[in-house]
Amino acid sequence: MIDTTKGLTLVRTFDATPEEVWKAWTDPDAAAQWWHPRGTSTPRETVEMDPRVGGRYTYTMVNDTTGEKVVTGGVYRELVPFERLAFTWGHPDGDPDDTPVVTVTLEPASGGTRMTFDLRGVEGFEGDGSFHDGWAEVLDSLGGFVG
């Protein structure tokens, strides 16, 4: 069973509506544009999403220099449009009960949206070169995409 006492939380404020940020997380055309850290890309044809409770998603990040591919996916656990999204995150065929869980909470903020990203089930800290830093880069990409 995954240890949910381990995790990390990142907060960002975007110059975009909650609807625009929600779409970025749930629309495959949008996700392909930003769901990857620096130095990688997510080819559109690798992104599949079924954003409903119990639905699955998968995407492939490709290292722009080496061509190395990392396939990621999971199961949607909670969807409250424009407010809250929760999904498992790991290997697409992994056991959903033994996979880290991401929860994204969206709140209207002055001129935009305050997004809280919470990842439970892995350790992460600033400068780790792993979970924290990778997701921080991914969320920077999201900010560039939504504004």
C-alpha positions in Angstrom: 0.0 0.0 0.0 1.2 3.5 -0.9 2.5 5.7 2.0 0.3 8.8 1.7 2.2 10.5 4.5 4.9 11.2 2.0 4.3 13.9 -0.7 4.6 17.4 -1.9 2.4 20.4 -2.5 3.0 23.1 -5.1 0.9 26.2 -5.5 0.7 28.3 -8.7 -1.5 31.3 -9.7 -2.3 31.5 -13.4 -3.7 34.4 -15.5 -6.5 32.1 -16.7 -9.9 31.1 -15.6 -10.6 27.9 -13.6 -12.3 26.5 -16.8 -9.2 27.1 -18.9 -6.9 25.4 -16.3 -9.4 22.5 -16.0 -9.4 22.0 -19.7 -5.6 21.9 -19.8 -5.8 19.0 -17.3 -8.6 17.1 -19.0 -8.3 17.7 -22.8 -5.8 15.6 -24.6 -5.0 18.3 -27.2 -4.2 20.7 -24.4 -2.3 18.2 -22.2 0.0 17.3 -25.1 1.1 21.0 -25.2 2.4 21.2 -21.6 2.4 17.9 -19.6 6.1 17.4 -19.5 9.2 18.9 -17.9 11.8 20.9 -19.7 13.8 19.0 -22.3 10.9 16.7 -23.1 7.8 16.7 -25.2 4.5 14.8 -25.2 3.5 13.8 -28.7 -0.3 14.3 -29.2 -0.8 10.8 -30.5 0.4 9.4 -27.2 -2.2 11.2 -25.0 -5.4 9.4 -24.2 -7.9 10.7 -21.6 -11.2 9.4 -20.3 -11.9 12.1 -17.7 -14.6 10.4 -15.5 -14.4 8.6 -12.2 -12.8 5.2 -13.0 -11.7 6.4 -16.4 -8.0 6.1 -17.4 -5.4 8.4 -19.0 -2.0 7.8 -20.5 0.7 9.9 -22.1 4.3 9.5 -23.2 7.1 11.9 -22.4 9.9 11.9 -24.9 13.4 13.2 -24.1 14.1 15.7 -26.8 17.8 14.8 -26.9 18.0 11.1 -26.4 14.6 10.0 -27.6 14.1 8.0 -24.4 10.4 7.5 -23.7 8.6 7.4 -20.3 5.0 6.2 -20.4 2.8 7.5 -17.6 -0.9 7.1 -16.7 -3.4 6.3 -14.1 -7.1 6.3 -13.1 -9.3 9.3 -12.4 -10.6 9.2 -8.8 -12.5 12.4 -8.5 -13.7 15.1 -10.9 -15.5 18.3 -9.8 -15.4 20.4 -12.9 -13.5 23.6 -12.6 -12.7 22.9 -8.9 -11.0 19.6 -8.1 -9.4 16.7 -9.9 -7.8 13.6 -8.4 -6.1 10.8 -10.2 -3.5 8.1 -9.7 -0.1 8.8 -11.3 2.4 6.2 -12.3 2.6 3.3 -14.7 -0.6 3.0 -16.8 -1.1 -0.6 -15.8 -0.1 -0.1 -12.2 -2.3 -1.1 -9.3 -4.4 2.1 -8.6 -4.3 1.3 -4.8 -0.5 1.2 -4.8 0.2 4.3 -7.0 0.8 7.9 -6.0 -2.2 10.2 -6.1 -2.4 13.7 -7.5 -5.0 16.1 -6.4 -5.4 19.4 -8.2 -7.6 22.1 -6.6 -8.6 25.2 -8.5 -9.9 28.4 -6.9 -10.7 31.7 -8.5 -8.1 34.3 -7.6 -7.7 38.0 -8.4 -7.5 38.0 -12.2 -7.0 34.3 -12.5 -6.9 30.9 -10.8 -5.0 29.7 -7.8 -4.1 26.0 -8.3 -2.9 23.7 -5.5 -1.1 20.6 -6.8 -0.7 17.9 -4.2 1.1 14.6 -4.8 0.9 11.9 -2.2 2.8 8.6 -2.1 6.3 9.8 -3.0 8.9 12.0 -1.2 9.7 15.3 -2.9 11.6 18.4 -1.9 13.0 21.4 -3.7 16.3 20.5 -5.4 15.6 16.8 -5.5 16.1 16.4 -9.2 13.1 14.1 -9.1 9.5 14.3 -8.2 9.4 17.9 -6.8 11.6 19.4 -9.4 10.0 17.5 -12.3 6.5 18.5 -11.3 7.6 22.1 -10.7 8.9 22.2 -14.3 5.6 20.6 -15.5 3.6 23.2 -13.7 5.8 26.0 -15.2 4.9 24.5 -18.6 1.2 24.6 -17.7 1.6 28.3 -16.7 3.2 29.0 -20.1 0.3 27.2 -21.8 -2.6 28.8 -20.0 -1.0 32.2 -19.4 
